[in-house]
Amino acid sequence: MALAKLGQIADMLEELISDNSIPKNIRKALSDAKDRLRGSDDDSVKVSAAIYLIESVSDDINMPSHARTQIWAIMGELEATKQR
């Protein structure tokens, strides 16, 4: 897996984490997912852990619609990375 691709996904997560219109519990899950992507585990483990963390909040009723769209894009990128 391309380390650069995981870095890009982590940067996308960072944009959402810095968005104060997103509830704190969602930003925490996104931050945890970003930390997992930047961790030292095997790439497939990092991606799977990040997907799990993001999925846990992806249907939160309090999430703004613009954030939900970005999260779906991130999930798509993670899934595509996982398939490689």
C-alpha positions in Angstrom: 0.0 0.0 0.0 1.2 3.4 -0.8 2.2 5.3 2.4 1.5 8.5 0.6 -2.1 7.5 0.1 -2.6 6.8 3.8 -1.1 10.2 4.5 -3.6 11.8 2.1 -6.4 10.1 3.9 -5.1 11.2 7.3 -4.9 14.8 6.0 -8.6 14.5 4.9 -9.4 13.3 8.4 -7.5 16.2 9.9 -9.7 18.7 7.9 -12.8 17.2 9.5 -11.2 17.1 13.0 -10.5 20.8 12.8 -14.2 21.6 11.8 -15.9 22.9 15.0 -19.4 22.3 13.5 -18.8 18.5 13.9 -19.7 17.2 17.4 -16.9 16.3 19.7 -17.6 12.6 19.9 -17.3 12.3 16.1 -14.1 14.4 16.0 -12.7 12.1 18.7 -13.4 9.0 16.6 -12.0 10.6 13.5 -8.9 11.6 15.5 -8.5 8.0 16.7 -8.8 6.8 13.1 -6.2 9.2 11.9 -3.8 8.1 14.7 -4.3 4.5 13.7 -3.4 5.3 10.1 -0.2 7.0 11.2 0.6 4.1 13.5 3.3 1.4 13.1 0.9 -1.5 12.5 0.7 -3.4 9.2 -1.1 -1.4 6.5 -4.1 -3.7 6.3 -4.5 -3.6 10.1 -4.3 0.2 10.1 -6.9 0.6 7.4 -9.3 -2.0 9.0 -9.0 -0.2 12.4 -9.6 3.2 10.8 -12.7 1.9 8.9 -14.1 0.4 12.1 -13.7 3.6 14.0 -15.2 5.8 11.3 -18.1 3.4 10.7 -19.0 3.6 14.4 -19.9 7.3 14.0 -20.8 7.5 10.3 -24.6 7.3 11.0 -24.6 9.7 14.0 -27.8 11.8 13.8 -25.9 14.9 14.9 -23.4 14.9 12.1 -23.7 17.8 9.6 -24.5 16.7 6.1 -21.3 18.2 4.6 -19.3 16.1 7.1 -21.2 13.0 6.3 -20.4 13.4 2.6 -16.7 13.8 3.4 -16.7 10.8 5.6 -18.3 8.7 2.9 -15.5 9.9 0.5 -12.9 8.9 3.1 -14.5 5.5 3.6 -14.4 5.0 -0.1 -10.7 5.8 -0.2 -10.0 3.5 2.7 -12.0 0.6 1.1 -10.1 1.1 -2.2 -6.8 1.1 -0.4 -7.8 -2.1 1.4 -8.6 -3.8 -1.9 -5.1 -3.3 -3.3 
